[in-house]
Amino acid sequence: MDLVIRATVVFFFIFLITRIAGRRELSSLEPFDVILLVVLGDLVQQGITQSDESVTGTLIVISTVTLLSVGVSWISFRSPRARVITEGEPLVLVQDGQVIERNLRRERLTRGDLEEEARQQQNSSLADVRWAILEKDGSISFIAKS
Amino acid sequence: VAVLPVLALLNVFGQRPTTTSARSLAAGLTVTAPARLRSGLIFQVRVEVLAHRAIASPRLVFDRGWWDSMSENSVEPQASNESTENGDVVLSYDSLGAGRTLVVWLYFQVNPTNVGQRREDVALEDGSRVLARVHRSLTIFP
C-alpha cells in the first residue's frame, strides 16, 4: 500500500516541479541539467521504493505511475481547463516584430535567447517576424512577415 | 495496469502488520508482524506476553521460518539466553511476575533471494511447558 502512496506523491510533486521549472528549461538540457536529472532519478527511486528490492514492488510502482500518467492525460483530453494546467498554453513572444518583454520575463528568456532561436530558424531579425510563439513543448515557432 | 496498484492498496503484497493472539489460564501471547512481505523490506515484530500468573522461566520459541533467509537487525530487550531446539530459535527471559507484561521487539530485513511461504509460529513456554502458541504464516513476494 505504501508503495502506491509514495509513487503517487512523487508523481504529483515531479509534475508540479516541471510546471514551475518552465518549458524552455526542460526543452533545452545543458550538461548540468542532464546530470541533475540522473541524480534526481536516483533520489526519486530511493524515496519511492526505499529498501524494497522486489520485482513485485517494481511492477506496482511502474503500474501506479503509468496509471497516473494515463489518468492525467485523460483528464487533459476531457477538460480544456485542466489541459491548461497540465500542459500549459502557447505563449506569444513576438507580435508584428515587437518583442513582448513581459512574456519573456515570465519564461525567464532573454532577448538574446530569442534572437538566437530566430537565427537558427533562418530569421535574420526579429523585426521580420510576425509571430514568435513559445509552444507547449518548449520549442519556439516563428512565422515570418510575408 | 490498474489491477496491481489496487491490489497493493488492499495490502495484498504487504507490508501492513497483522496481530495474532493466544490465551491460556497462565498467560496471554500476542504477536504483531506483517503476514506478507517483499524482498528487501525492513519490518518490525512485536511479541507481547501478559502473565496471568507468575512465569518462572519464560521462553519464546520461534519457528525457524522467522530467521530463515532473513537478516536480523536487532532484538530488544536482549534475551538472557539464546538457544535452538530442533531448528527453532529459543529466547529465554528472566522470571515474570503475575500481572506483568514482557514486550519484545524484533527487527528483520527480508533477504533479496527469499521468496515463498513459511510457517512462523511463536510459542510461550515456562521451562518446557507450553503456555500459549500463536499460529502464523508469512508470504514473501519475489
Interface residues (C-beta under 8 A of the other chain):
Chain A: M1 D2 L3 V4 S51 D52 E53 S54 V55 T56 G57 L59 I60 S63 T64 T66 L67 V70
Chain B: V1 A2 V3 L4 P5 A8 L9 L10 N11 F13 Q15 R16 R38 S39 G40 L41 I42 Q109 P112 F141 P142
